C-alpha cells in the first residue's frame, strides 16, 4: 500500500487538470477555451521573462527570498493570464 501512496496523492491533482479550463466565453466555441488559455499562458511566460525561470531542482530551495520571488511570479503570471483571457471575452467559472 505504501508504494501507491504517492499515486493516491497525485490523483486529485490529475483530476483537476483533466477538468474544464475554468474559463467561459459565451461568444466562443467551448473547445476553443483550451487553445486560448494556452496562448495566454505562453504570452504571460514571455512577458515575465527570465526572472521567472526556476532552475531544475531549485523548486524546493528553502531560501526565503527565492520563495517570495516564486510566489510573486506566480501571482503575476496568474494576473497576466487573467487579463489576457478577459481581453478575449472570457470570464472565470471557478476559483
N, C-alpha and C positions, 0 to 999 in steps of 0.2 A: 504494500500500500504506500510506503514511503517513496517509492520510485515514481508514483503517479501524482504525488502532492504538487510538484511544480506545474504539472499539466493542468491539474484542477484549478490552480491559482490563475492560470492563463486563460481559461475558458471564458470568464466574464469579459475580459479584455477583447478577446477574439469576437465574442458575440456583439459587443459594442461596435466593433469595426465593421461587422457584416451588416449592420443596420443601415437605416437611411442616413443621408449625409447631414441631416439636421437643418437643412435649408430648403425653403419652398419659394417658388416663383409661379404664381397663377398664370402668367403670360408665357411661360416656357414649358416645353415637354418635361415630364418627370425624369426621364433618362438623361436629360441634359445637365442636371444639377451636379452630378459627379464630375463631369468634364470641366464645368465652370469652377467648381471648388478646387480641382487640381490646378487649373490655370491660376487661380487666385493665390494658392499656396506657393506655387512656383514664383509668382510675381513678388510675394512677400519675402521669400528667400533671397531673391535678387536685391530687394530694397534693403534688407538687413545687412547684407554683405558679409565679409569675412569675420566681422566681430561676433557673429552669432555661431560661428563654427566651433564645434566641440571635438577635440581630439579623440580618436577611438580609445576607449579605456579610461578616459578622463571624466566620464559622466558620473562616476562615483567618488570623485575627488571631494575631500572634506574641507577644502579651503573655503571659508565663509564668503569671501569676495567673489569667487568663481560661482558659488551657489546663487548669490544675489544677482550676478550678471545673467546666469541662465534663467532665473525667474523673470527678470526684466525683459530679456529677449523673448521668452515665451509669451509674455503679456503683449509685447509689441507685435509679435508675429500674429497673435490672435486678433489684435485690433486692426492690423493691416488686412488680414483675410476678411474680417467682418466688413470693413469699409469697401473692399473690392466687391464682395458679394452684394452689398447694399446698392452699389452703383449699377450692378447688373439686374437689380429689381428683386433680389431675394430678401426674405426675412427668415430669422431663425425660428425653428419649430421646437427645439428642445435646448436646454442649457448646455 
